[in-house]
């Protein structure tokens, strides 16, 4: 019989919430040390990309903390001859939160400063849209009053400009519809000419 070999790999897990109304906001583990045994001829075909771990949380309807075991059925393996010897950690605790939708004003994030003697006229910035609907975990969205754009470069600018820019999305948040806004950024001279009396 062909000799078997063992190897240990670090593999990420994808945790799928039980329904679109719930979101995974915290997990006690995102990477697993997994020891495999396989026939030697399959050893070279082994790459971390050929193995995936996906666990769907079942039978849960409400937000809260839940624990599950990572089992063989969660793995997708490159060949039936590959065996799993050990999984660490074997138990995962996740926190599920309710998914809500909230309307948030868009705020421009600037990088750098205009040329010396010029400034952005904050009051006259125009955004279209100036607010968007954002979907995400209730605990995250309740703390947010605005959502920012990707950074807009100001360095050295002396003229007003128009730009389409993406709205910044963190992994747990999703903008409903297009995640872009069109902006008009007015740049003014810092010192307006003044008339001096003779």
PEHUUR-V278096 format. One record per helix or strand of 3 or more residues. SS is the DSSP state (2 for helix, 1 for strand). FROM is the first residue (numbers start at 1). LEN is the number of residues. If there is no record, write none. Layout:
ss & from & len
SS & FROM & LEN
SS & FROM & LEN
This chain:
ss & from & len
1 & 4 & 13
1 & 22 & 6
1 & 31 & 9
2 & 40 & 4
2 & 48 & 3
1 & 52 & 5
1 & 64 & 6
2 & 72 & 3
1 & 83 & 6
1 & 91 & 17
1 & 118 & 3
2 & 122 & 3
1 & 126 & 3
1 & 131 & 7
2 & 138 & 4
1 & 146 & 4
1 & 161 & 7
1 & 180 & 6
1 & 187 & 3
